[in-house]
Amino acid sequence: MSVIHVDSFNFEEVVLKSEKTVLIDFWATWCGPCRMIAPIIEEIAAEHPEYAVCKIDVDKAGELAKQFGITNIPTLIVMKNGETVNKSVGVIPKEKILKLLEA
């Protein structure tokens, strides 16, 4: 499965109504650390179809970034049943991202 690009128009359907655990990567095109973590996010999406892996561009979906209190990027948020269950700020290795998803 590939990464799903989410904005305010599809957020409810893709994230809140998902039956899967959802990993959201809040990022921006100008963010160096975001570009560093992007290949890892892509790998997880390809290797783990049991998760819905999403990216939200904070410049294009500022209202969602505000809703989640995003002040630094990249920020990863894990949601289950429409609720936030885990959060991490900054670049972390793939193993730690997978641990966030397992919680």
PyMOL commands that place a pseudoatom at each C-alpha (Angstrom):
pseudoatom trace, name=CA, resn=MET, resi=1, chain=A, elem=C, hetatm=0, pos=[0.000, 0.000, 0.000]
pseudoatom trace, name=CA, resn=SER, resi=2, chain=A, elem=C, hetatm=0, pos=[1.237, 3.505, -0.653]
pseudoatom trace, name=CA, resn=VAL, resi=3, chain=A, elem=C, hetatm=0, pos=[1.204, 6.640, 1.445]
pseudoatom trace, name=CA, resn=ILE, resi=4, chain=A, elem=C, hetatm=0, pos=[-2.132, 8.470, 1.475]
pseudoatom trace, name=CA, resn=HIS, resi=5, chain=A, elem=C, hetatm=0, pos=[-1.980, 12.245, 1.180]
pseudoatom trace, name=CA, resn=VAL, resi=6, chain=A, elem=C, hetatm=0, pos=[-4.512, 13.723, 3.571]
pseudoatom trace, name=CA, resn=ASP, resi=7, chain=A, elem=C, hetatm=0, pos=[-6.053, 17.175, 3.785]
pseudoatom trace, name=CA, resn=SER, resi=8, chain=A, elem=C, hetatm=0, pos=[-9.126, 18.646, 5.456]
pseudoatom trace, name=CA, resn=PHE, resi=9, chain=A, elem=C, hetatm=0, pos=[-11.360, 17.247, 2.708]
pseudoatom trace, name=CA, resn=ASN, resi=10, chain=A, elem=C, hetatm=0, pos=[-10.484, 13.561, 3.192]
pseudoatom trace, name=CA, resn=PHE, resi=11, chain=A, elem=C, hetatm=0, pos=[-9.271, 13.578, 6.817]
pseudoatom trace, name=CA, resn=GLU, resi=12, chain=A, elem=C, hetatm=0, pos=[-12.486, 12.242, 8.340]
pseudoatom trace, name=CA, resn=GLU, resi=13, chain=A, elem=C, hetatm=0, pos=[-12.848, 9.421, 5.817]
pseudoatom trace, name=CA, resn=VAL, resi=14, chain=A, elem=C, hetatm=0, pos=[-9.180, 8.361, 5.710]
pseudoatom trace, name=CA, resn=VAL, resi=15, chain=A, elem=C, hetatm=0, pos=[-8.147, 8.908, 9.337]
pseudoatom trace, name=CA, resn=LEU, resi=16, chain=A, elem=C, hetatm=0, pos=[-11.112, 9.133, 11.690]
pseudoatom trace, name=CA, resn=LYS, resi=17, chain=A, elem=C, hetatm=0, pos=[-13.161, 6.368, 10.056]
pseudoatom trace, name=CA, resn=SER, resi=18, chain=A, elem=C, hetatm=0, pos=[-10.217, 4.023, 9.436]
pseudoatom trace, name=CA, resn=GLU, resi=19, chain=A, elem=C, hetatm=0, pos=[-10.504, 0.509, 10.808]
pseudoatom trace, name=CA, resn=LYS, resi=20, chain=A, elem=C, hetatm=0, pos=[-6.708, 0.295, 10.713]
pseudoatom trace, name=CA, resn=THR, resi=21, chain=A, elem=C, hetatm=0, pos=[-4.156, 1.917, 12.991]
pseudoatom trace, name=CA, resn=VAL, resi=22, chain=A, elem=C, hetatm=0, pos=[-3.190, 5.191, 11.288]
pseudoatom trace, name=CA, resn=LEU, resi=23, chain=A, elem=C, hetatm=0, pos=[0.292, 6.731, 11.120]
pseudoatom trace, name=CA, resn=ILE, resi=24, chain=A, elem=C, hetatm=0, pos=[0.216, 10.428, 10.242]
pseudoatom trace, name=CA, resn=ASP, resi=25, chain=A, elem=C, hetatm=0, pos=[3.388, 12.241, 9.179]
pseudoatom trace, name=CA, resn=PHE, resi=26, chain=A, elem=C, hetatm=0, pos=[2.995, 16.020, 9.529]
pseudoatom trace, name=CA, resn=TRP, resi=27, chain=A, elem=C, hetatm=0, pos=[5.595, 17.510, 7.156]
pseudoatom trace, name=CA, resn=ALA, resi=28, chain=A, elem=C, hetatm=0, pos=[6.438, 20.319, 4.731]
pseudoatom trace, name=CA, resn=THR, resi=29, chain=A, elem=C, hetatm=0, pos=[8.343, 20.444, 1.441]
pseudoatom trace, name=CA, resn=TRP, resi=30, chain=A, elem=C, hetatm=0, pos=[10.908, 22.926, 2.818]
pseudoatom trace, name=CA, resn=CYS, resi=31, chain=A, elem=C, hetatm=0, pos=[11.712, 20.800, 5.905]
pseudoatom trace, name=CA, resn=GLY, resi=32, chain=A, elem=C, hetatm=0, pos=[15.072, 18.997, 5.721]
pseudoatom trace, name=CA, resn=PRO, resi=33, chain=A, elem=C, hetatm=0, pos=[14.349, 16.503, 8.533]
pseudoatom trace, name=CA, resn=CYS, resi=34, chain=A, elem=C, hetatm=0, pos=[10.991, 15.750, 6.861]
pseudoatom trace, name=CA, resn=ARG, resi=35, chain=A, elem=C, hetatm=0, pos=[12.836, 14.784, 3.679]
pseudoatom trace, name=CA, resn=MET, resi=36, chain=A, elem=C, hetatm=0, pos=[15.135, 12.559, 5.772]
pseudoatom trace, name=CA, resn=ILE, resi=37, chain=A, elem=C, hetatm=0, pos=[12.250, 10.594, 7.291]
pseudoatom trace, name=CA, resn=ALA, resi=38, chain=A, elem=C, hetatm=0, pos=[10.157, 10.416, 4.085]
pseudoatom trace, name=CA, resn=PRO, resi=39, chain=A, elem=C, hetatm=0, pos=[11.803, 7.236, 2.680]
pseudoatom trace, name=CA, resn=ILE, resi=40, chain=A, elem=C, hetatm=0, pos=[11.201, 5.468, 6.002]
pseudoatom trace, name=CA, resn=ILE, resi=41, chain=A, elem=C, hetatm=0, pos=[7.521, 6.460, 5.930]
pseudoatom trace, name=CA, resn=GLU, resi=42, chain=A, elem=C, hetatm=0, pos=[7.280, 5.165, 2.342]
pseudoatom trace, name=CA, resn=GLU, resi=43, chain=A, elem=C, hetatm=0, pos=[8.911, 1.849, 3.359]
pseudoatom trace, name=CA, resn=ILE, resi=44, chain=A, elem=C, hetatm=0, pos=[6.500, 1.356, 6.245]
pseudoatom trace, name=CA, resn=ALA, resi=45, chain=A, elem=C, hetatm=0, pos=[3.543, 2.032, 3.943]
pseudoatom trace, name=CA, resn=ALA, resi=46, chain=A, elem=C, hetatm=0, pos=[4.840, -0.522, 1.414]
pseudoatom trace, name=CA, resn=GLU, resi=47, chain=A, elem=C, hetatm=0, pos=[5.819, -3.205, 3.938]
pseudoatom trace, name=CA, resn=HIS, resi=48, chain=A, elem=C, hetatm=0, pos=[2.920, -2.926, 6.407]
pseudoatom trace, name=CA, resn=PRO, resi=49, chain=A, elem=C, hetatm=0, pos=[-0.492, -2.931, 4.712]
pseudoatom trace, name=CA, resn=GLU, resi=50, chain=A, elem=C, hetatm=0, pos=[-2.083, -3.464, 8.129]
pseudoatom trace, name=CA, resn=TYR, resi=51, chain=A, elem=C, hetatm=0, pos=[-1.498, 0.258, 8.794]
pseudoatom trace, name=CA, resn=ALA, resi=52, chain=A, elem=C, hetatm=0, pos=[-2.918, 3.296, 7.031]
pseudoatom trace, name=CA, resn=VAL, resi=53, chain=A, elem=C, hetatm=0, pos=[0.097, 5.548, 6.454]
pseudoatom trace, name=CA, resn=CYS, resi=54, chain=A, elem=C, hetatm=0, pos=[-0.735, 9.196, 5.791]
pseudoatom trace, name=CA, resn=LYS, resi=55, chain=A, elem=C, hetatm=0, pos=[1.109, 12.437, 5.162]
pseudoatom trace, name=CA, resn=ILE, resi=56, chain=A, elem=C, hetatm=0, pos=[-0.286, 15.865, 5.952]
pseudoatom trace, name=CA, resn=ASP, resi=57, chain=A, elem=C, hetatm=0, pos=[1.498, 18.887, 4.475]
pseudoatom trace, name=CA, resn=VAL, resi=58, chain=A, elem=C, hetatm=0, pos=[1.281, 21.556, 7.199]
pseudoatom trace, name=CA, resn=ASP, resi=59, chain=A, elem=C, hetatm=0, pos=[1.425, 24.336, 4.590]
pseudoatom trace, name=CA, resn=LYS, resi=60, chain=A, elem=C, hetatm=0, pos=[-1.590, 22.973, 2.713]
pseudoatom trace, name=CA, resn=ALA, resi=61, chain=A, elem=C, hetatm=0, pos=[-3.586, 21.770, 5.740]
pseudoatom trace, name=CA, resn=GLY, resi=62, chain=A, elem=C, hetatm=0, pos=[-2.762, 24.330, 8.400]
pseudoatom trace, name=CA, resn=GLU, resi=63, chain=A, elem=C, hetatm=0, pos=[-6.101, 23.813, 10.139]
pseudoatom trace, name=CA, resn=LEU, resi=64, chain=A, elem=C, hetatm=0, pos=[-5.261, 20.138, 10.764]
pseudoatom trace, name=CA, resn=ALA, resi=65, chain=A, elem=C, hetatm=0, pos=[-1.789, 21.033, 12.034]
pseudoatom trace, name=CA, resn=LYS, resi=66, chain=A, elem=C, hetatm=0, pos=[-3.405, 23.543, 14.389]
pseudoatom trace, name=CA, resn=GLN, resi=67, chain=A, elem=C, hetatm=0, pos=[-6.024, 21.001, 15.508]
pseudoatom trace, name=CA, resn=PHE, resi=68, chain=A, elem=C, hetatm=0, pos=[-3.237, 18.576, 16.492]
pseudoatom trace, name=CA, resn=GLY, resi=69, chain=A, elem=C, hetatm=0, pos=[-1.059, 21.272, 18.085]
pseudoatom trace, name=CA, resn=ILE, resi=70, chain=A, elem=C, hetatm=0, pos=[1.809, 20.751, 15.643]
pseudoatom trace, name=CA, resn=THR, resi=71, chain=A, elem=C, hetatm=0, pos=[4.605, 23.211, 16.443]
pseudoatom trace, name=CA, resn=ASN, resi=72, chain=A, elem=C, hetatm=0, pos=[7.589, 21.255, 15.088]
pseudoatom trace, name=CA, resn=ILE, resi=73, chain=A, elem=C, hetatm=0, pos=[7.952, 18.964, 12.103]
pseudoatom trace, name=CA, resn=PRO, resi=74, chain=A, elem=C, hetatm=0, pos=[8.272, 16.180, 11.306]
pseudoatom trace, name=CA, resn=THR, resi=75, chain=A, elem=C, hetatm=0, pos=[5.691, 15.071, 13.860]
pseudoatom trace, name=CA, resn=LEU, resi=76, chain=A, elem=C, hetatm=0, pos=[4.361, 11.536, 13.739]
pseudoatom trace, name=CA, resn=ILE, resi=77, chain=A, elem=C, hetatm=0, pos=[0.988, 10.762, 15.279]
pseudoatom trace, name=CA, resn=VAL, resi=78, chain=A, elem=C, hetatm=0, pos=[-0.514, 7.313, 15.692]
pseudoatom trace, name=CA, resn=MET, resi=79, chain=A, elem=C, hetatm=0, pos=[-4.301, 7.070, 15.870]
pseudoatom trace, name=CA, resn=LYS, resi=80, chain=A, elem=C, hetatm=0, pos=[-6.623, 4.167, 16.648]
pseudoatom trace, name=CA, resn=ASN, resi=81, chain=A, elem=C, hetatm=0, pos=[-10.392, 4.446, 16.402]
pseudoatom trace, name=CA, resn=GLY, resi=82, chain=A, elem=C, hetatm=0, pos=[-10.129, 8.201, 15.832]
pseudoatom trace, name=CA, resn=GLU, resi=83, chain=A, elem=C, hetatm=0, pos=[-8.067, 8.766, 19.004]
pseudoatom trace, name=CA, resn=THR, resi=84, chain=A, elem=C, hetatm=0, pos=[-4.398, 9.764, 19.298]
pseudoatom trace, name=CA, resn=VAL, resi=85, chain=A, elem=C, hetatm=0, pos=[-2.467, 6.973, 21.027]
pseudoatom trace, name=CA, resn=ASN, resi=86, chain=A, elem=C, hetatm=0, pos=[1.149, 7.969, 20.331]
pseudoatom trace, name=CA, resn=LYS, resi=87, chain=A, elem=C, hetatm=0, pos=[3.195, 10.937, 19.165]
pseudoatom trace, name=CA, resn=SER, resi=88, chain=A, elem=C, hetatm=0, pos=[6.828, 11.601, 18.263]
pseudoatom trace, name=CA, resn=VAL, resi=89, chain=A, elem=C, hetatm=0, pos=[8.579, 14.777, 17.142]
pseudoatom trace, name=CA, resn=GLY, resi=90, chain=A, elem=C, hetatm=0, pos=[11.705, 14.770, 14.991]
pseudoatom trace, name=CA, resn=VAL, resi=91, chain=A, elem=C, hetatm=0, pos=[13.518, 12.146, 12.963]
pseudoatom trace, name=CA, resn=ILE, resi=92, chain=A, elem=C, hetatm=0, pos=[13.493, 8.688, 14.517]
pseudoatom trace, name=CA, resn=PRO, resi=93, chain=A, elem=C, hetatm=0, pos=[14.601, 5.323, 13.128]
pseudoatom trace, name=CA, resn=LYS, resi=94, chain=A, elem=C, hetatm=0, pos=[12.201, 2.900, 11.459]
pseudoatom trace, name=CA, resn=GLU, resi=95, chain=A, elem=C, hetatm=0, pos=[12.273, 0.516, 14.449]
pseudoatom trace, name=CA, resn=LYS, resi=96, chain=A, elem=C, hetatm=0, pos=[11.034, 3.257, 16.784]
pseudoatom trace, name=CA, resn=ILE, resi=97, chain=A, elem=C, hetatm=0, pos=[8.243, 4.221, 14.372]
pseudoatom trace, name=CA, resn=LEU, resi=98, chain=A, elem=C, hetatm=0, pos=[7.115, 0.590, 14.262]
pseudoatom trace, name=CA, resn=LYS, resi=99, chain=A, elem=C, hetatm=0, pos=[7.147, 0.484, 18.087]
pseudoatom trace, name=CA, resn=LEU, resi=100, chain=A, elem=C, hetatm=0, pos=[4.922, 3.591, 18.133]
pseudoatom trace, name=CA, resn=LEU, resi=101, chain=A, elem=C, hetatm=0, pos=[2.468, 1.745, 15.890]
pseudoatom trace, name=CA, resn=GLU, resi=102, chain=A, elem=C, hetatm=0, pos=[2.409, -1.327, 18.121]
pseudoatom trace, name=CA, resn=ALA, resi=103, chain=A, elem=C, hetatm=0, pos=[1.439, 0.575, 21.278]
for i in range(1, 103): cmd.bond("trace and resi %d" % i, "trace and resi %d" % (i + 1))
show_as sticks, trace
zoom trace
